[in-house]
Each structure stands twice: as structure tokens, then as C-alpha cells.
Amino acid sequence: MRFVDFLRGTVLLSAGAATALAVLTLAAATRSGDDQGVFYAMGWWVLAAVIGTFVGRRNEVNPPIARLLADAKAGTMMPDIRPGTTMLNRLWPLLLCALAAGALSVVGPQIPAIATGFMIIWALAWRRQEAAVAAIEERDGVSFFVERTSPVRPIQLSRLPGFRRERPTVNGTGA
């Protein structure tokens, strides 16, 4: 699976998990008649959106992804493209947290409300990383792919030759 697609999928799955947990929060609050908790939850979600927007405001790659790209091993063959397996293999903690918070919504609406805020922060903090990695791929003429590893080991990338885009300059010299 291409790394830019993995990053895009991570953001979308985080936002989807936040949406699902927000619905569960509102359903649990309606069931228990906790109107006050809904207002606190909405305040936390607004604060989480501000925090996530602030953290993800930069257009460049964040340092952990930069190290991951720098440590990518060069490859000559494309790895197996299994997007579902790769996403599950790498994002199982996100799935586990979302399922646990959703299951604990029967205990109280506060648990999925808090988890929703953290999912919002995660989605907004990572929203520009895909474009930054795509710019690096375009500049260097490479493509980064997620390698198949154990779910508990750090993620590894392989760097394969791609197509480099030449942009014409104002004076046409190419320099």
C-alpha cells in the first residue's frame, strides 16, 4: 500500500471513528437524560478541534515521518498491495480504542465523548501529512510503500523509483 494512501486512510478512519463515537455519546446521553454532559462534551470537541488544527497547521512533514522516510529501504519490486490488511495491521490501536469506548458507552456517555475528542485531535493533526509526503515523492521521483511487518513492530517503508515531474522555469533553462 502506498504510504500517502495509508496516511489519507488514517485521517479518514480517525474522523469516521470520531463521528461514530459522537453519535454513541449523544445516544447514551439521550438514554440517560444527561443534558449537561452533552454541553461539556461539545465544549471538549470544540477544544479538541482547536488543538488538532493548531498541531496540524504545518505544511511540512513532521519529524517522525521524516525519519521514517529517511530510513526507508530502497526496493526494486513493488510489495504486496493489501490495503485492508495493512490498515488493520497498522491501525489496530485506533480500532481497539474506538470499539472499547463504544462498548463503554453503556456505562456512561462521558467515555465515548472523551475518546471522540482525541480522535478529532488525531484526524486534524495528521490531515496535511499526506500532501507533504506526496510533495516529497514528486520532488524526488520516488514512491513510498508500507512494508508488511508485525502489528507490534514499528512501521517500515520501502522506497521505489517513480516518475519525477519536471517543471518549466520562467526563463526556460530548467535551472
URSUL-V596141 format. One record per helix or strand. SS is the DSSP state (~ for helix, > for strand). FROM is the first residue (numbers start at 0). TO is the last residue. If there is no record, write none. Layout:
# URSUL-V596141
ss=(SS:SS)
from=(FROM:FROM)
to=(TO:TO)
This chain:
# URSUL-V596141
ss=(>:~:~:~:>:~:~:~:~:>:>)
from=(1:2:34:62:72:82:91:108:128:141:156)
to=(1:31:54:69:73:89:105:124:139:145:160)
